[in-house]
Amino acid sequence: MNLNGVKIWCPHCRGELGWSRHDEIRCSGCGRAYPVILGIPDLRIFSDPYIGVEEDRAKARLLAERFDDFDFERFVHFYYSVTSVVPAQHARQYTRGLLAAASRAEDWLRSWEAVGHNGPADSLLEIGCGTAPVLVAAKGYRRRVGVDIAMRWLIVGKKRLAAAGVDLPLICACAEGLPFAEASFDRVVADSVIEHVHDQRRALAEIRRVLRPGGRIFLATPIRLSLGPDPQTGVWAGGWLPKSWTDSVVRRQGGIPPIRRLLTIFSLRRLLLSTGFCGVRIFLPRVPPKQRAQFSPMISFLMAAYDLVLRFPLSRYMLYLIGPLLHAVAIRNEQVERSSERSAAATI
């Protein structure tokens, strides 16, 4: 089945998909039916850890009903108004980040491509695309596709795309079970995703599978031992504290503790190498001025100080250990395929 020129298949059996009715597609192989909401097929192999599948679909349908009633910013506010599990102070923090995300995505894509520098690329897949700022920013790619495990967030992402005047395929799916054929994309972006997936090694193996030989993964993830405020909980130096303590803080604020596995520079490098990537380069991102302007004076000041500290080698080295965020670029290792092919041939 093709969705806006992108071939997708059943994530369970890799069978052919086809329309069975206007709001459902079905696999010709295993017979599974997948609902479609606002043009977005739900091809998950398991649910979002924070919400059940049916509850997520119900929220997505509610958002779809109000899709034309708001501009993007007010649509984000509406989303949080119907999400009781997000405390008000966190909703304000997340909203500021979402509104600043487009300018951040443009800056980060430029830096990823500068580090990756292997010539032009035609296609880009974003895993965990959320509200789709990277998809909007990636204007240089002819084919862009977004995937997220949360159908409700994809509805918000579709609103951002509509506001930007672009129509791109969005698919509800798991990073551990991508509904695409091998070697489908030149680039895969995973911005603040790898720490949230159920199985990090399986997710990276899937990303590597759908990358073309020599293709690049662009990855961003918070540093486990960061001294700054946690991007989800707001707790300073949260990675140094017992999880039970930070979880209790979030619960007292009325929220749900994050389910994730944060990484250090060392564990991130090991993870990428052990899943068949090569040419791993890990670096520290700068904070775009437009993004700083969305935050409080104190946070904006700290972001400016962070950019200043990046200029000095010794302090920059320390930020690899205790800074807020790591970026990585890695290449799909063709040698792994060749070794596997030789091993298979030797056994025949």
C-alpha positions in Angstrom: 0.0 0.0 0.0 1.2 3.5 -0.9 0.5 6.5 1.4 1.4 9.7 -0.5 4.0 7.8 -2.4 5.4 5.9 0.6 5.0 2.1 0.6 3.9 0.7 4.0 3.2 -2.9 5.0 1.8 -4.8 7.9 4.2 -4.5 10.9 3.2 -8.0 12.1 3.6 -10.1 9.0 4.9 -7.6 6.4 1.9 -8.4 4.3 0.2 -6.1 1.8 -2.2 -3.5 3.2 -5.3 -2.2 1.4 -8.4 -0.2 2.2 -11.3 -2.2 3.6 -13.4 1.0 4.2 -12.8 4.7 4.4 -11.5 4.6 8.0 -9.8 1.2 8.0 -7.0 -0.7 6.2 -6.5 -4.5 6.3 -3.6 -6.8 5.8 -4.1 -9.4 3.1 -1.6 -11.7 4.8 -2.7 -12.0 8.4 -6.1 -10.4 8.1 -5.5 -7.7 10.8 -7.5 -4.5 10.5 -6.0 -1.1 11.4 -8.1 2.0 12.0 -7.4 5.3 10.2 -8.0 8.6 12.0 -7.8 11.9 10.0 -5.9 10.0 7.4 -3.4 8.6 9.9 -3.2 4.7 10.0 -2.7 3.1 13.4 -0.1 0.4 12.8 1.2 -0.1 16.3 2.4 -3.5 17.5 1.9 -2.4 21.1 0.5 0.7 23.0 2.0 3.9 24.3 3.2 3.1 27.9 1.3 6.0 29.3 -2.1 5.4 27.8 -4.1 2.4 26.4 -4.7 2.1 22.7 -8.5 2.7 22.8 -8.1 5.7 25.2 -5.4 7.2 22.9 -7.7 6.7 19.8 -10.6 8.3 21.7 -8.5 11.3 22.5 -7.2 11.5 18.9 -10.8 11.4 17.6 -11.7 14.3 20.0 -8.8 16.3 18.6 -9.8 15.4 15.1 -13.3 16.8 15.7 -11.8 20.2 16.7 -9.1 20.2 14.1 -10.4 23.1 12.1 -11.4 25.2 15.2 -8.0 26.5 16.2 -4.6 27.7 14.8 -1.6 25.6 15.8 -0.8 27.4 19.1 -4.4 27.3 20.3 -4.7 23.7 19.3 -1.7 22.9 21.6 -3.5 24.7 24.4 -6.7 22.8 23.6 -4.7 19.5 23.7 -3.4 20.2 27.2 -6.8 21.4 28.3 -8.2 17.9 27.7 -5.1 16.2 29.2 -5.7 16.1 33.0 -2.5 14.0 33.7 -0.2 16.9 32.8 0.3 19.5 35.6 -0.4 23.1 34.6 3.2 24.1 35.1 4.5 21.3 33.0 1.9 22.1 30.3 3.2 25.7 30.1 6.8 24.4 29.9 6.0 21.9 27.2 4.0 24.4 25.2 6.9 26.9 25.2 9.1 24.1 23.9 6.7 23.1 21.2 6.3 26.7 19.9 10.1 27.0 19.8 10.6 23.6 18.2 10.5 24.7 14.5 13.4 27.1 14.8 15.3 24.5 16.9 14.7 21.8 14.3 16.1 24.0 11.5 19.2 24.7 13.4 19.7 21.0 14.5 19.1 19.7 10.9 21.9 22.0 9.6 24.3 20.8 12.3 23.4 17.1 11.8 23.9 17.4 8.0 27.2 19.3 8.6 28.5 16.5 10.8 27.1 13.7 8.5 28.3 15.4 5.3 27.9 12.6 2.8 26.2 14.4 0.0 22.6 15.0 -0.9 19.8 12.9 0.5 16.3 12.4 -0.9 14.2 10.9 1.9 13.8 11.4 5.6 11.9 9.4 8.3 11.4 10.9 11.7 10.8 8.5 14.6 8.8 10.0 17.5 7.9 13.0 15.3 5.3 14.3 17.8 4.1 17.7 16.6 6.3 17.4 13.4 8.7 20.4 13.7 11.5 18.4 12.0 9.3 17.4 9.1 8.4 21.1 8.6 12.0 22.1 8.8 13.3 19.4 6.4 12.3 21.2 3.2 15.3 19.9 1.3 14.1 16.3 1.3 11.7 15.3 -1.4 10.1 12.5 0.7 9.4 13.1 4.4 7.5 10.7 6.7 6.7 11.0 10.4 6.1 8.1 12.8 5.0 8.3 16.5 3.5 5.8 18.9 0.9 8.3 20.1 -2.0 8.9 17.7 -3.1 11.9 19.8 0.2 13.7 19.1 0.1 12.9 15.5 -3.2 14.8 15.2 -1.4 17.8 16.7 1.5 17.2 14.3 -0.9 17.2 11.4 -2.1 20.6 12.5 1.4 22.0 12.5 1.9 20.6 9.0 -1.4 22.1 7.8 -0.3 25.5 9.3 2.9 25.2 7.3 1.0 24.4 4.1 2.5 20.9 3.7 0.8 17.5 3.3 3.1 14.7 4.5 2.4 11.1 5.6 2.0 10.5 9.3 1.8 7.0 10.6 1.1 5.7 14.1 3.7 3.0 14.7 6.3 1.7 17.1 10.0 2.3 16.6 10.5 -1.4 17.3 8.1 -2.4 14.5 8.4 0.0 11.6 6.0 -0.6 8.7 8.5 0.0 5.9 10.6 -2.1 3.6 14.4 -2.4 4.0 16.5 0.4 2.8 13.6 2.9 2.4 15.2 6.1 3.7 18.5 8.1 3.4 18.1 9.7 6.9 16.3 8.7 10.1 15.8 11.3 12.8 15.2 10.3 16.4 14.9 13.5 18.5 14.5 12.7 22.2 13.1 9.3 21.4 15.7 6.6 22.2 15.4 7.1 25.9 11.6 6.4 25.7 11.4 3.3 23.5 10.5 0.0 25.0 13.6 -1.8 23.6 16.5 0.4 22.6 18.5 -2.2 20.7 15.4 -3.4 18.8 14.5 0.1 17.9 17.9 0.9 16.6 18.0 -2.4 14.7 14.7 -1.3 13.0 16.1 2.1 12.2 19.2 0.5 10.7 17.0 -1.9 8.6 15.0 0.9 7.0 18.1 3.0 6.3 19.8 2.6 2.9 23.4 1.4 3.0 25.5 4.4 4.0 22.4 6.2 5.3 22.6 8.3 8.5 20.8 8.3 11.8 20.5 11.7 13.4 19.8 11.4 17.1 19.3 13.6 20.2 18.9 12.5 23.8 19.1 14.0 27.3 22.3 13.2 29.3 21.6 10.9 32.2 23.8 12.8 34.7 22.8 16.3 33.6 22.9 18.9 36.3 20.3 21.0 34.7 16.5 20.8 34.9 15.0 17.6 33.6 13.1 18.3 30.3 10.1 16.2 31.5 10.0 16.6 35.3 11.7 20.0 35.8 13.8 18.5 38.6 17.3 19.8 38.7 20.1 17.1 38.5 17.3 14.5 38.4 19.6 11.8 37.1 21.7 12.0 40.3 18.7 11.4 42.5 16.9 8.1 43.3 14.1 7.5 40.7 11.7 6.9 43.6 12.4 10.4 44.8 11.9 12.1 41.5 8.8 10.0 40.8 7.3 11.2 44.0 7.9 14.8 43.1 6.1 14.3 39.8 3.2 12.6 41.5 2.9 15.4 44.1 2.6 17.8 41.1 -0.2 15.7 39.7 1.7 14.2 36.8 2.8 10.7 35.7 6.5 9.8 36.3 8.4 9.4 33.0 9.1 5.8 31.7 12.5 5.9 30.1 16.1 4.8 30.2 18.5 7.8 30.0 22.0 7.4 28.5 25.5 8.8 29.0 27.9 9.5 26.2 29.6 6.2 26.8 26.4 4.1 26.8 25.0 5.9 23.8 28.2 5.2 21.8 28.2 1.5 22.8 24.6 1.1 21.9 25.0 2.5 18.4 28.1 0.4 17.7 26.6 -2.8 19.1 23.6 -2.4 16.8 25.6 -2.2 13.6 26.2 1.5 13.1 29.7 2.9 12.4 31.3 6.3 12.0 29.6 7.4 15.3 30.1 11.1 16.1 28.7 12.5 19.3 28.6 16.3 19.8 26.9 19.0 21.8 24.2 21.1 20.2 23.9 24.9 20.5 20.7 26.6 21.5 19.2 28.8 18.8 18.4 32.4 19.9 14.7 31.9 18.8 14.4 29.0 21.2 15.9 30.9 24.1 13.4 33.7 23.6 10.5 31.3 24.4 11.7 30.6 28.0 11.8 32.5 31.2 14.7 35.0 31.8 16.5 32.6 34.1 16.4 29.6 31.7 17.2 31.9 28.8 20.3 33.2 30.7 21.4 29.6 31.5 21.0 28.7 27.8 23.2 31.6 26.8 25.8 30.6 29.5 25.7 27.1 28.1 26.5 28.4 24.6 29.4 30.4 26.0 30.8 27.4 27.9 30.8 25.4 24.7 33.6 27.6 23.3 36.2 26.4 25.7 37.7 22.8 25.4 37.9 21.9 29.1 34.4 23.1 30.0 33.0 21.6 26.7 34.4 18.2 27.8 32.6 18.5 31.1 29.4 19.2 29.3 29.6 15.8 27.6 29.2 14.3 31.1 26.8 16.7 32.8 25.3 18.9 30.1 21.7 18.8 29.1 21.8 17.1 25.7 23.8 14.9 23.3 23.6 14.8 19.6 24.9 11.8 17.5 25.3 11.0 13.8 26.0 7.4 12.8 26.1 5.5 9.5 24.4 2.2 8.6 27.4 -0.2 8.5 27.5 -2.0 5.2 30.2 -4.3 6.4 27.6 -6.0 8.7 25.5 -7.0 5.7 28.5 -8.3 3.8 29.6 -10.3 6.8 26.1 -11.8 7.2 25.9 -12.6 3.5 29.3 -14.4 3.7 28.3 -16.3 6.8 25.0 -17.4 5.1 26.8 -18.4 2.0 29.3 -20.5 4.0 26.5 -22.5 5.6 24.8 -23.4 2.3 
